[in-house]
Amino acid sequence: MINGNSGSFERRLAKLENTKLNVPASLAGFQIPTIIVHEGEDEDKIIKEMEARGEIPPPENFPAGRIRVIAHRIISPPN
């Protein structure tokens, strides 16, 4: 038998799984965003805008060695 409701059990289970994976609780549901950057666009500016909108956490709140964002750069073929 489980004491308490299933919602609290699921939260505790998720927290336990995240601690085993060495992932901070604040990043538990974080999925790595993927952006497509065309040649000539400023990749850093796009990432800063995403941080400002809260789509990705700022670097100071992100654990070292983890991937915050994946950027695909599209380069125009030579003429």
N, C-alpha and C positions, 0 to 999 in steps of 0.2 A: 504494500500500500504506500502511496505517496501522500505525505502531509502537505497541504497547501494546494493551490490550483496548478493546472498544467502550464500556464503562462510563466509562472515563476520558476517552475522546473526547467522549462526550455531555456530561459535566460541563464539559469545557473549552469546548465549543460553547455550552452554556447560559450560562457565565460571559461569553463573548465577546458573545453577544446581549444580555445584561443590561447590560454596560458600554456598548454602543451605545445602549441605551434610557435610559441614565443612571439605572438602578435599582440600588441597593445590593444586593450579593449576599445579604445577610441577609433581603431582602424579595423575592427572586426569585420564589418560588412563592406570594406573598401574594395572596389574593383578598379584595376588599373585602366585609366582612360587612354584611348588611342586617338591621336590627332593626325591629320594629314596636312602637311605644309608644302605649299608649292614653291618652286624656285623663286627667290626674290622676297618672300615673306619672312618676317622676323619671328622665328620660333620662340625666342625668349619672351617677346611681347605677348604672344598668344598664351603661353604658360602663365605669365603674370596676370593676365585677364581672367584665366580660369581660376587662379588662386583667389582673386578678388571676388569672384562670383561664388566661391566655396565649392567648386567642382573637384578641386584637389587640395589636400592640406599643404600649408606652407612648409618649406624645408626644415625650419627649426622645430616643427612639431612632428616630423617624420623620422622614423628610425633609420639610422645609417645602414647602408647596404641593401635597402629595399628599393624597388622601382616605383617611382611616383607617376610617371607618364611615359607613354611610348609615342614617339614622333616618327611618322613616315614622311620622308622628303621626296617629293616628286620633282625630278629634274627633266627639263625639256631636252629632247634629243637634238643633236647638232643638225643644222640645216645642210 
